[in-house]
């Protein structure tokens, strides 16, 4: 699970309005490692005034996209090749 926190771990967008990230986990009572997939709605940019003139380079505001705070945690032992992370959320 630590790899999800690393800088190399990136949310991937399968193109259906959500983002996914994955890892593996094996708890002490489990006979095999499980695949963990986190799914969240894709953060969206807030558009303020579409009729306003474009700002000069000094006036650009650096803001992060709005994220709703919802994450689905999927735990499975399905084959990752047969069911890639981009499609796994559709089965839950």
C-alpha positions as a Markdown table, in Angstrom:
| # | Residue | x | y | z |
|---|---|---|---|---|
| 1 | Unk | 0.0 | 0.0 | 0.0 |
| 2 | Unk | 3.0 | 2.3 | 0.5 |
| 3 | Unk | 3.5 | 2.4 | -3.3 |
| 4 | Unk | 0.2 | 4.3 | -3.6 |
| 5 | Unk | 1.7 | 7.1 | -1.6 |
| 6 | Unk | 4.9 | 7.3 | -3.6 |
| 7 | Unk | 5.5 | 9.8 | -6.3 |
| 8 | Unk | 5.7 | 7.1 | -8.9 |
| 9 | Unk | 2.1 | 6.1 | -8.2 |
| 10 | Unk | -0.3 | 8.1 | -10.5 |
| 11 | Unk | -4.0 | 8.1 | -10.8 |
| 12 | Unk | -4.9 | 6.8 | -14.3 |
| 13 | Unk | -8.0 | 7.9 | -16.2 |
| 14 | Unk | -9.8 | 5.1 | -18.2 |
| 15 | Unk | -11.9 | 7.8 | -19.8 |
| 16 | Unk | -15.2 | 7.2 | -18.2 |
| 17 | Unk | -15.2 | 10.1 | -15.7 |
| 18 | Unk | -13.2 | 8.3 | -13.0 |
| 19 | Unk | -9.6 | 7.7 | -12.0 |
| 20 | Unk | -8.0 | 4.5 | -10.7 |
| 21 | Unk | -4.8 | 3.5 | -8.8 |
| 22 | Unk | -3.8 | 0.1 | -7.8 |
| 23 | Unk | -1.6 | -1.9 | -5.4 |
| 24 | Unk | -1.4 | -5.4 | -3.8 |
| 25 | Unk | -1.9 | -6.5 | -0.2 |
| 26 | Unk | -1.6 | -9.8 | 1.7 |
| 27 | Unk | -3.1 | -9.9 | 5.2 |
| 28 | Unk | -1.9 | -12.5 | 7.6 |
| 29 | Unk | -5.1 | -14.6 | 7.4 |
| 30 | Unk | -5.2 | -14.6 | 3.6 |
| 31 | Unk | -3.8 | -17.5 | 1.6 |
| 32 | Unk | -2.9 | -15.3 | -1.3 |
| 33 | Unk | -2.2 | -11.7 | -2.2 |
| 34 | Unk | -5.1 | -9.5 | -3.2 |
| 35 | Unk | -5.3 | -6.8 | -5.7 |
| 36 | Unk | -6.5 | -3.4 | -4.4 |
| 37 | Unk | -8.0 | -0.9 | -6.8 |
| 38 | Unk | -9.0 | 2.6 | -5.6 |
| 39 | Unk | -11.6 | 4.4 | -7.8 |
| 40 | Unk | -12.6 | 8.0 | -7.5 |
| 41 | Unk | -14.5 | 10.5 | -9.6 |
| 42 | Unk | -12.1 | 12.5 | -11.8 |
| 43 | Unk | -11.4 | 15.9 | -10.2 |
| 44 | Unk | -13.0 | 18.6 | -12.2 |
| 45 | Unk | -11.9 | 22.2 | -12.9 |
| 46 | Unk | -14.2 | 24.9 | -11.8 |
| 47 | Unk | -15.0 | 27.4 | -14.6 |
| 48 | Unk | -15.7 | 30.8 | -13.3 |
| 49 | Unk | -16.5 | 33.4 | -16.0 |
| 50 | Unk | -16.4 | 32.1 | -19.5 |
| 51 | Unk | -16.9 | 35.6 | -21.0 |
| 52 | Unk | -13.9 | 37.2 | -19.2 |
| 53 | Unk | -10.9 | 38.1 | -21.3 |
| 54 | Unk | -7.9 | 35.8 | -21.0 |
| 55 | Unk | -5.5 | 36.9 | -18.2 |
| 56 | Unk | -1.9 | 37.9 | -18.8 |
| 57 | Unk | 0.7 | 35.6 | -17.6 |
| 58 | Unk | 1.1 | 37.4 | -14.3 |
| 59 | Unk | -2.7 | 37.0 | -13.6 |
| 60 | Unk | -2.9 | 33.2 | -13.9 |
| 61 | Unk | -4.2 | 31.6 | -10.7 |
| 62 | Unk | -2.7 | 28.3 | -9.9 |
| 63 | Unk | -5.5 | 26.1 | -8.4 |
| 64 | Unk | -5.9 | 22.4 | -8.0 |
| 65 | Unk | -9.0 | 20.7 | -9.5 |
| 66 | Unk | -12.0 | 20.2 | -7.2 |
| 67 | Unk | -12.2 | 16.7 | -5.9 |
| 68 | Unk | -15.4 | 15.4 | -4.2 |
| 69 | Unk | -13.6 | 13.3 | -1.6 |
| 70 | Unk | -15.2 | 9.9 | -2.6 |
| 71 | Unk | -13.1 | 6.8 | -3.1 |
| 72 | Unk | -14.3 | 3.3 | -3.7 |
| 73 | Unk | -11.9 | 0.6 | -2.5 |
| 74 | Unk | -12.1 | -2.6 | -4.5 |
| 75 | Unk | -10.4 | -5.8 | -3.2 |
| 76 | Unk | -10.2 | -8.7 | -5.5 |
| 77 | Unk | -8.3 | -11.8 | -6.6 |
| 78 | Unk | -9.3 | -11.5 | -10.2 |
| 79 | Unk | -6.6 | -11.9 | -12.8 |
| 80 | Unk | -5.1 | -8.4 | -13.5 |
| 81 | Unk | -4.4 | -9.3 | -17.2 |
| 82 | Unk | -7.9 | -10.4 | -17.9 |
| 83 | Unk | -9.4 | -7.5 | -15.9 |
| 84 | Unk | -7.1 | -4.5 | -16.1 |
| 85 | Unk | -7.5 | -1.7 | -13.6 |
| 86 | Unk | -9.2 | 0.5 | -16.2 |
| 87 | Unk | -12.1 | -1.9 | -16.5 |
| 88 | Unk | -12.3 | -3.5 | -13.0 |
| 89 | Unk | -14.6 | -0.8 | -11.5 |
| 90 | Unk | -17.4 | -1.7 | -14.0 |
| 91 | Unk | -17.7 | -5.1 | -12.3 |
| 92 | Unk | -18.5 | -3.7 | -8.9 |
